[in-house]
Amino acid sequence: MVTLERLSSQLGIELHMKRDDLTGSHLSGNKIRKLDFLLADAMELDATHVITCGGLQSNHARATALAAVQLGLSPVLLLRTANGRESDLPNPPTANVLLDRLSGARIETCTPVDYRERRNQLMDELAHDLKMHGGRPYVIPEGGSNALGALGYVACAREILAQLEEPPDAVVVATGSGGTLAGLALGFEDAGVHTRAIGVAVCDDAAYFETVVDRIADDAHRIHGLPVLSPGRYTVLEGFQGRGYGLTTDPELAFLTERVRKDGIALDPVYTNKAMLGLVTTLRNDPTAFGRRVVFIHTGGIFGLFAHADHLAAVAE
Ligand SMILES: Cc1ncc(COP(=O)(O)O)c(C=O)c1O
């Protein structure tokens, strides 16, 4: 945890940053906290393969592939590409896709429509196929966002509370598949503190994420005995999705560059930069919006920078 002194004084609050981008190097970011629980389950079930899915440059897919290999499991990735063809993958491979390739993961592709409408079915089909050949596949949903994965962020909420003298008023995080936000909300609820979890949507909208978070929270209550969320425990902030998932604009990348130049911290263009932009813009309009003591979680995604190198280089001139 670090205190962002300059931004704190500019915004008139106490702003801390939880460095979950430092959870590892090639395994960096928020996904590893969820994978701690999910892959333990896979090992317990004596799995041979791990199947998961994500966007073309998915951090979750990359982290899952590398963590699976470390445990002796074979990764299978279903990636969403422009036309659902393998030839859509960057050639030569870049950023997360390069690491996916290096891990030796089997990569399957699907169209955006198939991904939206039947990614779980497609993963089940891959699992069925592996079973027919004697494998024991373990399927992890998009972003590792289910009740078990969310336990990683229940633990993170406890860690944040232990690191600060007083509980923060709010913890702000990028939201892409909802599990991180759900875990934080559950963790603060369980700890009985007043801290609110604020998720900045980087795709979809608030209504979508509320359904996802409520479903994960219900499952976590039923399966893991976590408390029911009280009203207002979490909020989804929208308006910062920009041009949509994985897409960027000049002003967004100018903001990202400013953060590196002023604070020495590189955010990623797909998640954390949009979330930080949401936090700063909201607080510039209303400095009291999140309370006095706020924690921003840097959830990683550093390899995403390299997938946007040309655009970034042009903006950062
Ligand atoms: C770097 C980064 N930050 C934030 C998120 C969002 O987390 P979640 O999917 O749990 O909402 C993701 C993944 O989606 C991510 O890769």
The ligand as an SDF file (V2000), in Angstrom:
LIG
                    3D

 16 16  0  0  0  0  0  0  0  0999 V2000
   -5.9440   -5.6330  -14.8020 C   0  0  0  0  0  0  0  0  0  0  0  0
   -7.3460   -5.9410  -14.4430 C   0  0  0  0  0  0  0  0  0  0  0  0
   -7.9820   -5.1210  -13.5890 N   0  0  0  0  0  0  0  0  0  0  0  0
   -9.2670   -5.3300  -13.2420 C   0  0  0  0  0  0  0  0  0  0  0  0
   -9.9780   -6.3900  -13.7480 C   0  0  0  0  0  0  0  0  0  0  0  0
  -11.3990   -6.5370  -13.3480 C   0  0  0  0  0  0  0  0  0  0  0  0
  -11.5810   -7.5280  -12.3990 O   0  0  0  0  0  0  0  0  0  0  0  0
  -12.9450   -8.3660  -12.4340 P   0  0  0  0  0  0  0  0  0  0  0  0
  -12.8970   -9.1650  -13.6930 O   0  0  0  0  0  0  0  0  0  0  0  0
  -12.8870   -9.2010  -11.2250 O   0  0  0  0  0  0  0  0  0  0  0  0
  -14.0700   -7.3870  -12.4430 O   0  0  0  0  0  0  0  0  0  0  0  0
   -9.3450   -7.2870  -14.6380 C   0  0  0  0  0  0  0  0  0  0  0  0
  -10.0460   -8.4350  -15.2470 C   0  0  0  0  0  0  0  0  0  0  0  0
  -11.1580   -8.4200  -15.7070 O   0  0  0  0  0  0  0  0  0  0  0  0
   -8.0050   -7.0550  -14.9980 C   0  0  0  0  0  0  0  0  0  0  0  0
   -7.3570   -7.8640  -15.8510 O   0  0  0  0  0  0  0  0  0  0  0  0
  1  2  1  0
  2  3  1  0
  2 15  2  0
  3  4  2  0
  4  5  1  0
  5  6  1  0
  5 12  2  0
  6  7  1  0
  7  8  1  0
  8  9  2  0
  8 10  1  0
  8 11  1  0
 12 13  1  0
 12 15  1  0
 13 14  2  0
 15 16  1  0
M  END
$$$$
